């Protein structure tokens, strides 16, 4: 422990003695001579002990550190003012102190080794001792500066890079409290130090999921210069957005489609598995002659099936679905019009017949099969080479669906909703992803990817981050390289980690949460870490929040959010917890494994060009009289 003059400590730094010990809660009676806000020491004013401050309790050769969580005052009923007395000595102060840790070899250690005894003396901390309590850097680690202590002038808060980034991080706070700024600050500090390091560029990968477009800008310099990252501005509104590279294996994976199409567990998911994994259908969609033959077989089976649930619309719908796989195909359109006008269904005989004015034939007659079905289908011009991998999967699903419906193997009511969802979503999917081999080499070499989902619709916004994170995590596990690092950063994480969503099936919600819960519980073993930021911690799975290692807690006002933090964050003391609703913008409580004690930090400033683009608009700048600028020039 740091050596000091005992007489000086008694006269200046001694504040009182222990009067009760109840577990971690200790009561300290303050000396009446210390009933002032400040103390004079060597010509300088020292801040006296108060709620939120730290004290040391000396027990023999052990120095125990505690934090003041409450203060009670009692006025003496019998008080005689002497010539040398003071009115402030009428007041008797008692402090509630929560024990935090102890000093071992001049280093602060969190945890309780010994309990204090009654009448143990209590002292203020020296500057060196105060710095040791707030030293969050382990030997051999490299520091970055987060900001300064909110209640102590000039005290910087630094953390170790390994201690912070080799952990799961949670950043929570109401809108406008500064959580996005904090996220940008900690990663700005990291990239500012290591962005030019070849090993960092090679062995560290970062993925930032940006739901509101806060981390993209015109110059794309948010967090780090654009030459060190690749930004994907996705859009389902049109075809002008960027496309995110995914491996071909993902497109051919039945689980991808089960998740993407939100397939039900008992009927739709098995159907998708049969469709996507069918080697038989894969051969059909890769050979035009085989494909035409399969289409003709399905149409003919529909015309001769003795099933009152099948009707003319089934054949036309089948052909319409094929046009979605082969867009702008005139031969398909011609066949649809031909069948629509000339192929009829006789409800009395329950037979199809064809009549175009020149040729007439019933489905149970031989010419019907050849001239009405096979010859017409074989005349289709189907460009197999123009099919994208997504189109091929879509075609396999369509072929399997109508084959099973016509043959009576599946119930149309169970599978039809799946096909409707597929028709709506596949076009959106093709607007936001591409195959990995199509990715430019310079983009693949950059180790920070920012994915903006600002212009993406709700369905893609909900599914795509899950699929990307799962793909990267699976790749990281298979890579099995302990030198490589993966960090998944999700801003506005309640969009995909909500536990109370009522707009999705239970199966889909369970799958979604299981993926991220596995990452947060097991990812550390594979060098994968998660950073989440959210306005609503109460919406996020309690399992995920409780498994986070370090927390940046900005202002939280909603009672449910505060309770969620109280239930799951075990590192907070009473003072820090009760300060959450009144924290100013840009100030947060930092707590967790790396922090020996919870601290209230004013997050340091970032150079403007690296800031997230989420500032609140200044109304008077827009409304005051003056020149009016057009939207194009603002």
Helices and strands as residue ranges (DSSP letters): H 6-8, I 9-13, E 14-22, E 25-30, G 32-34, E 38-41, E 44-47, E 54-59, E 62-75, G 87-90, E 91-104, E 107-110, E 121-123, H 127-133, E 143-149, E 156-160, H 161-165, E 169-172, H 179-194, H 198-203, E 204-210, G 226-228, E 229-235, E 244-246, H 248-251, H 254-260, H 268-276, H 279-285, H 288-304, H 312-325, H 330-342, E 343-346, E 351-355, E 360-362, H 366-367, I 368-374, H 375-378, G 384-386, H 389-407, H 412-432, E 433-435, G 436-438, H 441-445, E 448-455, H 458-479, E 485-490, H 494-497, H 506-522, G 523-526, E 528-534, G 537-539, H 542-546, E 550-553, H 559-568, H 574-578, G 580-582, E 587-592, E 599-603, G 608-610, H 619-623
